[in-house]
């Protein structure tokens, strides 16, 4: 599936829920998904910490068969759900696809309007780090 196809599926999933509390619960459900492929405690280091986030957020990235695979975690449940969404959308794609992705799902699911300014800045910082990984691995070829 392409990044846009995954985003469109997420948008449809969130649009089925009218109430923001139900959408919040869906984010919590996505956060639970991270437990299936958790970020090892050994990777929760200063070098994997995302600057600019109100909560602690860690990301790692591996490059396999021309594609990037992300792992992440956060110490805040809502943020962990956002981490899970970003991983769901971007993991398993080529560096070029990730670097060029237009991530419109955040606005379309109404997430941005329910985040504080500092949390919104954190989402921007997470996306920036993921795209930096893509640019770095893309440059390595």
N, C-alpha and C positions, 0 to 999 in steps of 0.2 A: 504494500500500500504506500502511496505517496504521502508526504507530510500534509498536503492539503486535504487528502481523503481522510486521514486520521483526524485532522482538525474539524472537518465537516461532521464526522461521526460524533465527536465530543460535543459539538454545538447542538446537534440533534438530541443527544442524551440529556444535556442540561436544559434544553428548551421544553422537554417533557415535564419539567418541574416548574410550577408557577411560583412557589414560595421560596424566598431566599434561604430559609432554614433547611428546606429539603435539598437545595443546591449545596449548602454548607455540609450537610450529611453526606452527599455524594463525594465532596472533597475529602471528607474523613474516610470514606470507603476507599478512595484512591490511595490515601495515606497508608491504609492497611495493606495495600498491594505491595508496598515497598518491603514488607516483612518476608515476602516470597523470595526476594533476591536482595538481602540487606547489604548495606555498606558496612564492611568489617570495621570494628572499633579501631583497629590499627590504622585505618585510613582517615579517621577523624582527627586530622592533624592541622596545624596552623597553615601549612602550605595548600591544603585542600579547602580551607575556609573561604567563603565568599565575602569579600569586603563590601560594605554598603547595606548589609541586611541587618534588620533590627534583631532578629533571632539568629541563632547559630545555624548556618547552612553549609554543608560540605558536598562537593561534587568530585567524582573521579571519572576518568575517561580512558577507555582502551580502544585500540585500533585493531580490528580483525577482518581479514578478507576485504579490505577496502572500505569498511564501514566503521562508524564510531558507536560505542556502547557506553552509556552513562550509568553511573550509580550515584545515589545521593541520599541525604538524610537531613533532618532538622530537629531541633529540640522543641519546636512549637508545632502543634498538630495541624493547624490551618496551613502553615507554611510547608509542612511535610506533604500535604495534599497537593499544593502547587508544585513542589519538587516532583512529585509522582506524575502530575500532568505533563510537565515539561519533558520528563524522561520518556513517557508514553509517546509523545509526539515526535521527539527528535532521535531517540535511540534507534540504532539499526539502519541509519541512513549514511550516505557518503558525506565526507567533509564538504564537498561542493554544495550538495543539497541543503545541508544545515546552514552553511555560511550565507546562502542565498534565500533562505526561507523567510517568508513574510508570515509572522505568527499573529494571525488575526483572531484566533479563538479566544484569547484572553478578554478582549473587548466584547466579542459576540456573546460570550456566556454570562456577561455582566459582572465578571470578577473585579475588574478595575474600579468600578463605582462603589464596591464594598470594601475596598482596601484603604487603610490609612496612607497618607503620603509616604511615610517611611517604609511601609510594606510594599507600596508600588515601586519605590526606589529599589527595594530588595529584589523584586521580580526582574526589573531592568538589569540589575547586577548579575543575577543568575543567568539570564539570557546572554548577556555580554560574555560571561565566562564560557558558556557552552559554544558560542560562536568563535571565541578565541581558540578553544580546543580545535574546532573545525578548521580554522585558518592555519593553525600550527601543523596539524596532521596533513592538511591539504598541501602545505608547502613542502613537507617531507616527501610527499608523493607516494 
